[in-house]
Amino acid sequence: MRILGAVVGFFTVDFLFHIIDALAFGLKADTGPERIGAVGFGILILLLLMTLFYRLFSKSFFHGFIVATGLFLSFDIVVFHWIFQLHRITSGPEANWLEPLFVIGGTVLLLEGIRKERAVRIKDEHGLNM
């Protein structure tokens, strides 16, 4: 279940942050507040999905989803945005402070998902989770 959660998490986040332009219905974010609002809208959808997955699936699935989301946010930004400079999170100067925040947030999600899954595994191994 943990691997399924990681796979679903990776592709869900990839969909949200890279294909969202196709679903913009002709809307274009031209100003800084509009671009930040678009990113905030993507984060809101991600939080709603996380809440839904937390309620509907097992803890292992949810932890895998958190790990995949964190890995995607941190790895994608560092490798594709900073090293290869393929694209940015927005086309404006706000990307200079949004991207580091996403890397930090992604790293926190990655580490938290791993920590929580290890805690569940330790409880299961010691028979504490009956």
OpenMM code with the backbone's topology and positions (N, CA, C; nanometers):
from openmm import Vec3, app, unit

residues = "MET ARG ILE LEU GLY ALA VAL VAL GLY PHE PHE THR VAL ASP PHE LEU PHE HIS ILE ILE ASP ALA LEU ALA PHE GLY LEU LYS ALA ASP THR GLY PRO GLU ARG ILE GLY ALA VAL GLY PHE GLY ILE LEU ILE LEU LEU LEU LEU MET THR LEU PHE TYR ARG LEU PHE SER LYS SER PHE PHE HIS GLY PHE ILE VAL ALA THR GLY LEU PHE LEU SER PHE ASP ILE VAL VAL PHE HIS TRP ILE PHE GLN LEU HIS ARG ILE THR SER GLY PRO GLU ALA ASN TRP LEU GLU PRO LEU PHE VAL ILE GLY GLY THR VAL LEU LEU LEU GLU GLY ILE ARG LYS GLU ARG ALA VAL ARG ILE LYS ASP GLU HIS GLY LEU ASN MET".split()
positions = [
    Vec3(0.0824, -0.1185, 0.0000),
    Vec3(0.0000, 0.0000, 0.0000),
    Vec3(0.0870, 0.1252, 0.0000),
    Vec3(0.1993, 0.1175, 0.0679),
    Vec3(0.2901, 0.2312, 0.0764),
    Vec3(0.3406, 0.2696, -0.0629),
    Vec3(0.3759, 0.1716, -0.1436),
    Vec3(0.4268, 0.1986, -0.2783),
    Vec3(0.3152, 0.2548, -0.3665),
    Vec3(0.1955, 0.2003, -0.3538),
    Vec3(0.0820, 0.2526, -0.4295),
    Vec3(0.0564, 0.3992, -0.3927),
    Vec3(0.0644, 0.4312, -0.2653),
    Vec3(0.0476, 0.5700, -0.2223),
    Vec3(0.1547, 0.6602, -0.2799),
    Vec3(0.2785, 0.6113, -0.2850),
    Vec3(0.3875, 0.6905, -0.3410),
    Vec3(0.3660, 0.7153, -0.4900),
    Vec3(0.3246, 0.6130, -0.5625),
    Vec3(0.3018, 0.6277, -0.7064),
    Vec3(0.1858, 0.7235, -0.7327),
    Vec3(0.0743, 0.7046, -0.6621),
    Vec3(-0.0407, 0.7934, -0.6798),
    Vec3(-0.0037, 0.9360, -0.6412),
    Vec3(0.0703, 0.9521, -0.5322),
    Vec3(0.1121, 1.0851, -0.4889),
    Vec3(0.1989, 1.1549, -0.5915),
    Vec3(0.2939, 1.0827, -0.6480),
    Vec3(0.3833, 1.1432, -0.7461),
    Vec3(0.3060, 1.1911, -0.8678),
    Vec3(0.2212, 1.1047, -0.9226),
    Vec3(0.1489, 1.1420, -1.0430),
    Vec3(0.0417, 1.2485, -1.0166),
    Vec3(-0.0174, 1.2474, -0.8976),
    Vec3(-0.1157, 1.3506, -0.8643),
    Vec3(-0.0492, 1.4869, -0.8560),
    Vec3(0.0629, 1.4942, -0.7879),
    Vec3(0.1325, 1.6221, -0.7751),
    Vec3(0.1867, 1.6666, -0.9106),
    Vec3(0.2382, 1.5726, -0.9886),
    Vec3(0.2857, 1.6066, -1.1223),
    Vec3(0.1722, 1.6657, -1.2046),
    Vec3(0.0554, 1.6039, -1.1958),
    Vec3(-0.0618, 1.6539, -1.2678),
    Vec3(-0.0983, 1.7944, -1.2213),
    Vec3(-0.1009, 1.8133, -1.0904),
    Vec3(-0.1433, 1.9429, -1.0369),
    Vec3(-0.0502, 2.0561, -1.0756),
    Vec3(0.0795, 2.0323, -1.0720),
    Vec3(0.1731, 2.1420, -1.0896),
    Vec3(0.2277, 2.1565, -1.2310),
    Vec3(0.2020, 2.0594, -1.3198),
    Vec3(0.2544, 2.0723, -1.4547),
    Vec3(0.1481, 2.0699, -1.5641),
    Vec3(0.0326, 2.0181, -1.5363),
    Vec3(-0.0705, 2.0120, -1.6383),
    Vec3(-0.1829, 2.1112, -1.6080),
    Vec3(-0.1728, 2.1831, -1.4986),
    Vec3(-0.2782, 2.2754, -1.4588),
    Vec3(-0.3008, 2.3831, -1.5653),
    Vec3(-0.1968, 2.4177, -1.6422),
    Vec3(-0.2101, 2.5179, -1.7474),
    Vec3(-0.3118, 2.4740, -1.8526),
    Vec3(-0.3189, 2.3458, -1.8802),
    Vec3(-0.4141, 2.2946, -1.9788),
    Vec3(-0.5576, 2.3094, -1.9299),
    Vec3(-0.5772, 2.3174, -1.8006),
    Vec3(-0.7108, 2.3273, -1.7433),
    Vec3(-0.7457, 2.4696, -1.6993),
    Vec3(-0.6693, 2.5666, -1.7438),
    Vec3(-0.6895, 2.7044, -1.6987),
    Vec3(-0.8095, 2.7718, -1.7657),
    Vec3(-0.8709, 2.7066, -1.8622),
    Vec3(-0.9907, 2.7588, -1.9286),
    Vec3(-0.9671, 2.8981, -1.9870),
    Vec3(-0.8488, 2.9178, -2.0418),
    Vec3(-0.8185, 3.0454, -2.1054),
    Vec3(-0.7774, 3.1556, -2.0095),
    Vec3(-0.7754, 3.1285, -1.8804),
    Vec3(-0.7344, 3.2296, -1.7828),
    Vec3(-0.5827, 3.2409, -1.7832),
    Vec3(-0.5331, 3.3602, -1.7737),
    Vec3(-0.3893, 3.3819, -1.7712),
    Vec3(-0.3562, 3.4685, -1.6512),
    Vec3(-0.2617, 3.4225, -1.5716),
    Vec3(-0.2168, 3.4985, -1.4548),
    Vec3(-0.1018, 3.5883, -1.4995),
    Vec3(-0.1284, 3.7171, -1.5102),
    Vec3(-0.0282, 3.8113, -1.5593),
    Vec3(0.0443, 3.8863, -1.4481),
    Vec3(-0.0245, 3.9151, -1.3390),
    Vec3(0.0367, 3.9927, -1.2313),
    Vec3(0.0889, 3.8994, -1.1223),
    Vec3(0.1730, 3.9541, -1.0363),
    Vec3(0.2272, 3.8754, -0.9252),
    Vec3(0.1203, 3.8146, -0.8363),
    Vec3(0.0228, 3.8937, -0.7906),
    Vec3(-0.0822, 3.8353, -0.7070),
    Vec3(-0.1642, 3.7263, -0.7788),
    Vec3(-0.1853, 3.7427, -0.9082),
    Vec3(-0.2577, 3.6388, -0.9829),
    Vec3(-0.1768, 3.5096, -0.9893),
    Vec3(-0.0467, 3.5210, -1.0131),
    Vec3(0.0390, 3.4022, -1.0194),
    Vec3(0.0483, 3.3342, -0.8824),
    Vec3(0.0606, 3.4144, -0.7776),
    Vec3(0.0645, 3.3574, -0.6426),
    Vec3(-0.0696, 3.2924, -0.6096),
    Vec3(-0.1781, 3.3552, -0.6519),
    Vec3(-0.3108, 3.2973, -0.6322),
    Vec3(-0.3266, 3.1649, -0.7050),
    Vec3(-0.2709, 3.1548, -0.8260),
    Vec3(-0.2777, 3.0291, -0.9008),
    Vec3(-0.2009, 2.9189, -0.8283),
    Vec3(-0.0848, 2.9526, -0.7755),
    Vec3(-0.0070, 2.8549, -0.6986),
    Vec3(-0.0828, 2.8172, -0.5712),
    Vec3(-0.1411, 2.9171, -0.5059),
    Vec3(-0.2211, 2.8896, -0.3857),
    Vec3(-0.3395, 2.7994, -0.4149),
    Vec3(-0.4022, 2.8183, -0.5304),
    Vec3(-0.5132, 2.7323, -0.5701),
    Vec3(-0.4657, 2.5880, -0.5879),
    Vec3(-0.3490, 2.5700, -0.6483),
    Vec3(-0.2917, 2.4358, -0.6628),
    Vec3(-0.2625, 2.3725, -0.5269),
    Vec3(-0.2120, 2.4526, -0.4342),
    Vec3(-0.1848, 2.4024, -0.2992),
    Vec3(-0.3146, 2.3646, -0.2294),
    Vec3(-0.4184, 2.4446, -0.2471),
    Vec3(-0.5491, 2.4141, -0.1882),
    Vec3(-0.6037, 2.2809, -0.2397),
    Vec3(-0.5938, 2.2581, -0.3692),
    Vec3(-0.6383, 2.1298, -0.4255),
    Vec3(-0.5563, 2.0148, -0.3678),
    Vec3(-0.4244, 2.0348, -0.3566),
    Vec3(-0.3392, 1.9312, -0.2983),
    Vec3(-0.3805, 1.9009, -0.1544),
    Vec3(-0.4081, 2.0033, -0.0750),
    Vec3(-0.4504, 1.9825, 0.0639),
    Vec3(-0.5846, 1.9100, 0.0719),
    Vec3(-0.6760, 1.9428, -0.0186),
    Vec3(-0.8049, 1.8720, -0.0229),
    Vec3(-0.7851, 1.7242, -0.0577),
    Vec3(-0.6975, 1.6970, -0.1539),
    Vec3(-0.6687, 1.5577, -0.1884),
    Vec3(-0.6027, 1.4844, -0.0724),
    Vec3(-0.5125, 1.5516, -0.0032),
    Vec3(-0.4465, 1.4891, 0.1117),
    Vec3(-0.5489, 1.4548, 0.2200),
    Vec3(-0.6428, 1.5452, 0.2438),
    Vec3(-0.7479, 1.5193, 0.3420),
    Vec3(-0.8337, 1.4008, 0.2987),
    Vec3(-0.8691, 1.3971, 0.1727),
    Vec3(-0.9482, 1.2872, 0.1186),
    Vec3(-0.8738, 1.1545, 0.1302),
    Vec3(-0.7473, 1.1524, 0.0923),
    Vec3(-0.6685, 1.0293, 0.0993),
    Vec3(-0.6469, 0.9850, 0.2433),
    Vec3(-0.6317, 1.0808, 0.3349),
    Vec3(-0.6155, 1.0463, 0.4758),
    Vec3(-0.7388, 0.9742, 0.5287),
    Vec3(-0.8553, 1.0193, 0.4861),
    Vec3(-0.9807, 0.9613, 0.5346),
    Vec3(-1.0179, 0.8308, 0.4659),
    Vec3(-0.9811, 0.8158, 0.3380),
    Vec3(-1.0285, 0.7010, 0.2603),
    Vec3(-0.9323, 0.5827, 0.2538),
    Vec3(-0.8043, 0.6063, 0.2734),
    Vec3(-0.7061, 0.5007, 0.2534),
    Vec3(-0.6311, 0.4687, 0.3827),
    Vec3(-0.5517, 0.3635, 0.3758),
    Vec3(-0.4759, 0.3210, 0.4934),
    Vec3(-0.3663, 0.4220, 0.5267),
    Vec3(-0.3149, 0.4104, 0.6479),
    Vec3(-0.2067, 0.4996, 0.6911),
    Vec3(-0.0841, 0.4847, 0.6013),
    Vec3(-0.0509, 0.3607, 0.5619),
    Vec3(0.0656, 0.3389, 0.4767),
    Vec3(0.0489, 0.4077, 0.3421),
    Vec3(-0.0704, 0.4001, 0.2854),
    Vec3(-0.0971, 0.4677, 0.1588),
    Vec3(-0.0776, 0.6181, 0.1754),
    Vec3(-0.1337, 0.6737, 0.2814),
    Vec3(-0.1228, 0.8168, 0.3054),
    Vec3(0.0217, 0.8590, 0.3269),
    Vec3(0.0975, 0.7803, 0.4026),
    Vec3(0.2384, 0.8129, 0.4249),
    Vec3(0.3160, 0.8080, 0.2936),
    Vec3(0.2861, 0.7088, 0.2095),
    Vec3(0.3496, 0.7021, 0.0776),
    Vec3(0.3151, 0.8234, -0.0068),
    Vec3(0.1907, 0.8681, 0.0020),
    Vec3(0.1476, 0.9876, -0.0709),
    Vec3(0.2244, 1.1104, -0.0231),
    Vec3(0.2410, 1.1243, 0.1077),
    Vec3(0.3163, 1.2373, 0.1633),
    Vec3(0.4616, 1.2337, 0.1160),
    Vec3(0.5225, 1.1155, 0.1199),
    Vec3(0.6617, 1.1015, 0.0760),
    Vec3(0.6750, 1.1383, -0.0719),
    Vec3(0.5844, 1.0879, -0.1544),
    Vec3(0.5907, 1.1168, -0.2977),
    Vec3(0.5709, 1.2656, -0.3248),
    Vec3(0.4789, 1.3278, -0.2540),
    Vec3(0.4555, 1.4706, -0.2711),
    Vec3(0.5804, 1.5499, -0.2320),
    Vec3(0.6390, 1.5154, -0.1188),
    Vec3(0.7599, 1.5835, -0.0745),
    Vec3(0.8766, 1.5616, -0.1684),
    Vec3(0.8911, 1.4384, -0.2163),
    Vec3(0.9994, 1.4088, -0.3102),
    Vec3(0.9803, 1.4872, -0.4388),
    Vec3(0.8579, 1.4902, -0.4882),
    Vec3(0.8327, 1.5634, -0.6117),
    Vec3(0.8602, 1.7120, -0.5930),
    Vec3(0.8070, 1.7713, -0.4878),
    Vec3(0.8254, 1.9149, -0.4677),
    Vec3(0.9731, 1.9522, -0.4559),
    Vec3(1.0484, 1.8761, -0.3792),
    Vec3(1.1891, 1.9117, -0.3602),
    Vec3(1.2749, 1.8706, -0.4803),
    Vec3(1.2617, 1.7485, -0.5275),
    Vec3(1.3451, 1.6984, -0.6372),
    Vec3(1.3181, 1.7740, -0.7669),
    Vec3(1.1922, 1.7912, -0.8010),
    Vec3(1.1573, 1.8586, -0.9267),
    Vec3(1.2106, 2.0006, -0.9298),
    Vec3(1.1941, 2.0726, -0.8215),
    Vec3(1.2389, 2.2121, -0.8212),
    Vec3(1.3908, 2.2207, -0.8283),
    Vec3(1.4587, 2.1403, -0.7487),
    Vec3(1.6052, 2.1469, -0.7494),
    Vec3(1.6601, 2.1035, -0.8850),
    Vec3(1.6163, 1.9893, -0.9361),
    Vec3(1.6749, 1.9360, -1.0595),
    Vec3(1.6259, 2.0110, -1.1836),
    Vec3(1.4948, 2.0191, -1.2032),
    Vec3(1.4433, 2.0732, -1.3284),
    Vec3(1.4318, 2.2257, -1.3306),
    Vec3(1.4100, 2.2863, -1.2142),
    Vec3(1.3982, 2.4319, -1.2111),
    Vec3(1.5339, 2.4986, -1.1933),
    Vec3(1.6177, 2.4456, -1.1045),
    Vec3(1.7418, 2.5131, -1.0716),
    Vec3(1.8612, 2.4613, -1.1512),
    Vec3(1.8799, 2.3303, -1.1575),
    Vec3(1.9982, 2.2769, -1.2268),
    Vec3(1.9822, 2.2879, -1.3782),
    Vec3(1.8741, 2.2325, -1.4327),
    Vec3(1.8555, 2.2336, -1.5781),
    Vec3(1.7813, 2.3577, -1.6285),
    Vec3(1.7205, 2.4340, -1.5409),
    Vec3(1.6482, 2.5566, -1.5729),
    Vec3(1.5478, 2.5370, -1.6867),
    Vec3(1.4711, 2.4265, -1.6794),
    Vec3(1.3717, 2.3975, -1.7825),
    Vec3(1.2485, 2.4865, -1.7709),
    Vec3(1.2080, 2.5153, -1.6495),
    Vec3(1.0924, 2.6010, -1.6266),
    Vec3(1.0971, 2.6501, -1.4828),
    Vec3(1.0077, 2.7387, -1.4475),
    Vec3(0.9970, 2.7906, -1.3116),
    Vec3(0.8558, 2.7658, -1.2623),
    Vec3(0.8343, 2.7819, -1.1336),
    Vec3(0.7011, 2.7599, -1.0778),
    Vec3(0.6046, 2.8691, -1.1242),
    Vec3(0.6551, 2.9904, -1.1429),
    Vec3(0.5785, 3.0985, -1.2046),
    Vec3(0.6724, 3.1709, -1.3001),
    Vec3(0.6175, 3.2561, -1.3809),
    Vec3(0.6992, 3.3299, -1.4773),
    Vec3(0.7480, 3.4645, -1.4234),
    Vec3(0.7217, 3.4912, -1.2969),
    Vec3(0.7598, 3.6202, -1.2395),
    Vec3(0.8653, 3.6081, -1.1317),
    Vec3(0.9011, 3.7200, -1.0711),
    Vec3(1.0059, 3.7215, -0.9691),
    Vec3(0.9660, 3.6500, -0.8394),
    Vec3(0.8352, 3.6265, -0.8188),
    Vec3(0.7925, 3.5555, -0.6976),
    Vec3(0.8433, 3.4117, -0.6944),
    Vec3(0.8836, 3.3581, -0.8091),
    Vec3(0.9407, 3.2230, -0.8123),
    Vec3(1.0694, 3.2154, -0.7306),
    Vec3(1.1394, 3.3291, -0.7175),
    Vec3(1.2653, 3.3310, -0.6424),
    Vec3(1.2460, 3.3011, -0.4946),
    Vec3(1.1291, 3.3295, -0.4386),
    Vec3(1.1047, 3.2952, -0.2983),
    Vec3(1.0054, 3.1812, -0.2841),
    Vec3(0.9193, 3.1573, -0.3842),
    Vec3(0.8260, 3.0446, -0.3764),
    Vec3(0.8986, 2.9098, -0.3879),
    Vec3(0.9920, 2.9026, -0.4813),
    Vec3(1.0604, 2.7748, -0.5030),
    Vec3(1.1397, 2.7274, -0.3810),
    Vec3(1.2186, 2.8132, -0.3150),
    Vec3(1.2850, 2.7663, -0.1927),
    Vec3(1.1857, 2.7222, -0.0848),
    Vec3(1.0723, 2.7923, -0.0745),
    Vec3(0.9699, 2.7499, 0.0219),
    Vec3(0.9155, 2.6113, -0.0124),
    Vec3(0.8957, 2.5847, -0.1419),
    Vec3(0.8476, 2.4532, -0.1834),
    Vec3(0.9519, 2.3453, -0.1585),
    Vec3(1.0791, 2.3767, -0.1776),
    Vec3(1.1846, 2.2785, -0.1497),
    Vec3(1.1874, 2.2463, -0.0004),
    Vec3(1.1787, 2.3478, 0.0834),
    Vec3(1.1765, 2.3260, 0.2286),
    Vec3(1.0514, 2.2481, 0.2679),
    Vec3(0.9354, 2.2907, 0.2164),
    Vec3(0.8110, 2.2198, 0.2464),
    Vec3(0.8130, 2.0767, 0.1964),
    Vec3(0.8662, 2.0554, 0.0764),
    Vec3(0.8766, 1.9200, 0.0223),
    Vec3(0.9679, 1.8323, 0.1055),
    Vec3(1.0790, 1.8879, 0.1514),
    Vec3(1.1717, 1.8118, 0.2359),
    Vec3(1.1056, 1.7753, 0.3687),
    Vec3(1.0298, 1.8695, 0.4250),
    Vec3(0.9569, 1.8418, 0.5500),
    Vec3(0.8547, 1.7298, 0.5281),
    Vec3(0.7782, 1.7366, 0.4192),
    Vec3(0.6805, 1.6312, 0.3901),
    Vec3(0.7487, 1.4959, 0.3707),
    Vec3(0.8575, 1.4948, 0.2980),
    Vec3(0.9326, 1.3715, 0.2737),
    Vec3(0.9787, 1.3086, 0.4044),
    Vec3(1.0430, 1.3879, 0.4878),
    Vec3(1.0946, 1.3357, 0.6150),
    Vec3(0.9822, 1.2967, 0.7105),
    Vec3(0.8748, 1.3735, 0.7130),
    Vec3(0.7618, 1.3433, 0.8020),
    Vec3(0.6913, 1.2147, 0.7597),
    Vec3(0.6729, 1.1953, 0.6292),
    Vec3(0.6108, 1.0719, 0.5813),
    Vec3(0.6943, 0.9495, 0.6145),
    Vec3(0.8247, 0.9607, 0.5989),
    Vec3(0.9149, 0.8494, 0.6330),
    Vec3(0.9119, 0.8237, 0.7830),
    Vec3(0.9179, 0.9304, 0.8627),
    Vec3(0.9171, 0.9145, 1.0089),
    Vec3(0.7888, 0.8477, 1.0566),
    Vec3(0.6757, 0.8908, 1.0046),
    Vec3(0.5478, 0.8328, 1.0482),
    Vec3(0.5344, 0.6874, 1.0044),
    Vec3(0.5800, 0.6552, 0.8848),
    Vec3(0.5715, 0.5162, 0.8388),
    Vec3(0.6636, 0.4265, 0.9200),
    Vec3(0.7809, 0.4749, 0.9552),
    Vec3(0.8716, 0.3964, 1.0414),
    Vec3(0.8101, 0.3735, 1.1781),
    Vec3(0.7429, 0.4750, 1.2314),
    Vec3(0.6783, 0.4608, 1.3624),
    Vec3(0.5696, 0.3542, 1.3570),
    Vec3(0.4913, 0.3532, 1.2486),
    Vec3(0.3870, 0.2509, 1.2329),
    Vec3(0.4505, 0.1131, 1.2221),
    Vec3(0.5578, 0.1020, 1.1463),
    Vec3(0.6258, -0.0262, 1.1278),
    Vec3(0.6841, -0.0773, 1.2600),
    Vec3(0.7428, 0.0119, 1.3385),
    Vec3(0.7985, -0.0292, 1.4690),
    Vec3(0.6879, -0.0774, 1.5608),
    Vec3(0.5749, -0.0084, 1.5622),
    Vec3(0.4625, -0.0527, 1.6442),
    Vec3(0.4133, -0.1898, 1.6005),
    Vec3(0.4069, -0.2128, 1.4693),
    Vec3(0.3620, -0.3411, 1.4185),
    Vec3(0.4593, -0.4535, 1.4551),
    Vec3(0.5891, -0.4248, 1.4461),
    Vec3(0.6897, -0.5253, 1.4772),
    Vec3(0.6897, -0.5637, 1.6245),
    Vec3(0.6575, -0.4704, 1.7115),
    Vec3(0.6587, -0.4977, 1.8551),
    Vec3(0.5204, -0.5371, 1.9073),
    Vec3(0.4244, -0.5476, 1.8159),
    Vec3(0.2916, -0.5924, 1.8565),
    Vec3(0.2126, -0.4889, 1.9338),
    Vec3(0.2495, -0.3627, 1.9202),
    Vec3(0.1815, -0.2570, 1.9938),
    Vec3(0.0580, -0.2059, 1.9216),
    Vec3(0.0440, -0.2418, 1.7966),
    Vec3(-0.0649, -0.1892, 1.7142),
    Vec3(-0.1666, -0.2997, 1.6866),
    Vec3(-0.2400, -0.3398, 1.7861),
    Vec3(-0.3340, -0.4515, 1.7695),
    Vec3(-0.4713, -0.4054, 1.7425),
] * unit.nanometer
topology = app.Topology()
chain = topology.addChain("A")
for resn in residues:
    res = topology.addResidue(resn, chain)
    for name in ("N", "CA", "C"):
        topology.addAtom(name, app.Element.getBySymbol(name[0]), res)
